[in-house]
Amino acid sequence: MIRQAGSPPLPDRRAGRGLMLVFALLAAGIVTVGYLHYRNYERNYRSEAENQLAAIAELKVGELVQYRHERLGDTNILQCGPKGHDATHEEVTR
């Protein structure tokens, strides 16, 4: 193609395609790194949530065991009291 004097040079098609290829590769790399970062964050977040739930469950089990032992102790105290078994039966049936 013939260029007129004073007009800007025509862009080289190969350079334009090369720039598009570089842009596409950079965009694909950014998307890939973002996805991998998200997956890693998701795994860590889920693991931390599971650990917290396990700790809460362990604490609750301990509280229930302690509560049961306290109630059994209360029952033993009531059975050994001056009124004996009748007082215990009366307290439990209320």
Rosetta blueprint (number, residue, H / E / L):
1 M L
2 I L
3 R L
4 Q L
5 A L
6 G L
7 S L
8 P L
9 P L
10 L L
11 P L
12 D L
13 R H
14 R H
15 A H
16 G H
17 R H
18 G H
19 L H
20 M H
21 L H
22 V H
23 F H
24 A H
25 L H
26 L H
27 A H
28 A H
29 G H
30 I H
31 V H
32 T H
33 V H
34 G H
35 Y H
36 L H
37 H H
38 Y H
39 R H
40 N H
41 Y H
42 E H
43 R H
44 N H
45 Y H
46 R H
47 S H
48 E H
49 A H
50 E H
51 N H
52 Q H
53 L H
54 A H
55 A H
56 I H
57 A H
58 E H
59 L H
60 K H
61 V H
62 G H
63 E H
64 L H
65 V H
66 Q H
67 Y H
68 R H
69 H H
70 E H
71 R H
72 L H
73 G H
74 D H
75 T H
76 N H
77 I H
78 L H
79 Q H
80 C L
81 G L
82 P L
83 K L
84 G L
85 H H
86 D H
87 A H
88 T H
89 H H
90 E H
91 E H
92 V H
93 T H
94 R L
